[in-house]
Amino acid sequence: MTTLAAFLFLQLCAQPQTQHVGNLPAQIDEASGIAVSRAYPGRVYHMNDSGSEAVIYVTNTAGGKAQTVTVRNFDPDDVEDLGLGPCGNGRSCLFIGDIGDNDFKRKTIELIVVEEPSELRGSVPIFRRVRMQYPDAPHNSESLAVHPDGTVFLLTKDERGTERVFKLSKEQWQASGNGVQTLRPAGTINFRNILPDTGAFGIRPTAMDISEDGRRLLVLTYRDAVEFALDIRKAEPLSQPLRIALQFLIQQEAVAYVPGESSFVYTSEYQIFPAWIMKASCGR
């Protein structure tokens, strides 16, 4: 795909149609991560925010038929995002980002990788437990996404307007038994330039996801969303930011592309009796 073609493709999501497609069950009361399964159509994974148990909630696309799966031997500190990606030998895994650090004091953060369960019952073991550190100093982050090649990306939420992108290669997280893995810088994003009229609140990134073809990265903020062209071969892989106007939800903190569609879903951490699941659909 040429640069011009990629830009034109991204433009199609500038003004999506947004609709209320479902509600989160009451037990998902601090929704901070969402992932839509590619292996099991109609299955959606969710996780709660800080102080929550090591529980993955599973619903259908409308938030119904809720079930839970416990992650064994995991005591979360501050889970802030959830992603889906490959983990070897054709397997699909859930990547749980225990990456929140509002006080900027965690020396290490944690990535928990579990195989996507074929049956929704009981508990699942940890496939990989990865301790990570930043190359400079602690950062707060609420955004994690997994590329189809296994690279994990994190985006800071230091609330300075310009946020930093970091990455962890597949080889790094697969070598999780070898101590702490150091994240590598992968560019910056100046949200003040992209969202100049939203104020300090609206520019804060709260979640992100990568498209199934690996060519786009979507960032949710407290006000709107921003989609980037993604080329992981480059030192700074993000380009061509496109603002996406959304129907605002209070404390919107989870986002995921819908496989096979030009659309994505997003949810709110704030329970408005009940919290909504929104879908933004973009024509091709």
Number of C-alpha atoms within 10 A of each C-alpha: 8 7 11 9 10 16 17 12 15 21 19 16 22 17 15 19 15 18 15 14 14 18 20 24 19 12 10 23 19 23 28 30 32 30 26 25 22 16 12 11 12 13 17 22 25 25 27 26 23 18 12 16 16 20 19 22 22 22 19 16 21 18 22 14 11 16 15 16 18 17 19 14 10 14 12 19 18 22 29 29 33 33 29 29 25 20 23 11 6 7 11 19 22 23 27 25 26 25 27 24 24 15 9 13 11 15 13 18 24 21 21 22 26 21 19 21 14 8 8 14 11 11 16 18 13 14 15 19 19 22 20 21 19 17 12 10 11 19 23 20 29 30 31 30 30 29 25 17 13 19 18 23 23 25 26 26 23 19 14 13 20 16 20 18 21 20 22 20 18 17 10 19 24 17 15 16 13 11 10 17 22 17 20 17 18 19 16 16 17 14 22 17 11 14 21 12 10 15 12 15 12 19 28 27 28 27 32 31 29 26 22 19 10 16 18 20 25 25 26 26 24 21 23 21 25 22 24 21 21 21 15 16 7 10 10 15 17 21 16 15 20 20 20 21 17 20 14 13 20 14 18 24 28 31 32 29 25 23 16 10 13 17 19 21 22 25 28 28 22 19 18 12 10 15 24 24 21 23 25 23 19 18 14 12
